[in-house]
Amino acid sequence: MYLTKEIKAEIFTKHGKGANDTGSAEGQIALFTHRINHLTEHLKNNRKDFNTERSLVKLVGKRRSLLDYLKKKDIARYRAIVKELGLRK
């Protein structure tokens, strides 16, 4: 399985505000980015997997919504997470 408890804990520790902070926007964006990268690699090998493609589009939309929220709420945190994860604007 690509997303174990240890990987999730590492993502939230690195990008969240604390070790158990699973609800912060930064932690959620980092988790969505990890999942998006995994699904993108899957779709490179399985071009006709349309259900996964739909899931990928939905995840990108959720991440975009969280980024928009963060940009409106606190521009410094938005810029930090975009730079840290290497996202395009």
N, C-alpha and C positions, 0 to 999 in steps of 0.2 A: 504494500500500500504506500502511496506516495506521500500521504499526509498523516504522520503518526502524532501521538501526543507530544513526543519530544520535539518534533519539528515545529508544531504549533506553539509550544511553550517557548522555544527559542525565538520564534518570530515576535511573539508578544513581549518577551523580555527585551529584545533588541529595539523594537519600534514603539512599544507602549510606554506608558508613564511609569509602570512598575512591573513586577514579576507576574502578578495576577490580573493585570489590567487588560481584559479582553474586549472592552467596550469602547475604547478610545478610537477616534477616527483614524489615527495613524496606524494603530494595530490592525484595524479592519482593512485599511487600504493595502497594507503590506501582505496580509493574508490573501486578499483578492488577487494581488499581483502574483503571488506564488502559484495560486491555482490557475490563473490566466496563462502563465508561462508553461505550466504542465499541460494544459489543454491545447495550447498552440503546438507544442511538440507532438502531441498525440495526433492532431489533425494533419501534420506534415506527412505522417505515415498512413493515415486513414482518411483520405480525401472525401469519401462518400458518407462519412459518419455525420449525418445532418442533425441528429439529436445533440451531439456534443457541440456542434457548431452553434446551435441555438443557445445552449448553456453558456458557451463562451461569450456570445453577444450580450446575454443577460448580465453576466458577471462584469463585463466591461461597462455596461450601463450603470450598474450599482456602484462600481468604483468611481465612475465619472460623477455620479450624484454626490458621493462622499467628498470627492475633491472639490466640487463646487461649493458644498456646505463649508468646508474648511477654508476655502479661499474667501468666502463671504465673512466668516467668523473671525479668522486670525490668519492674515496673509503671511506672517513669518513662519508659522507652523506649516502652512501650505507649501511655501518655497522650500523649506527644509526637507519635507517628505518627498517632494518631486525630485529634488537633487539627490537625495539619499537612495531612492529607488531607480533613478535614471529614467523617469517617465517623460514622455513628450507632453507639451502643454496643449 
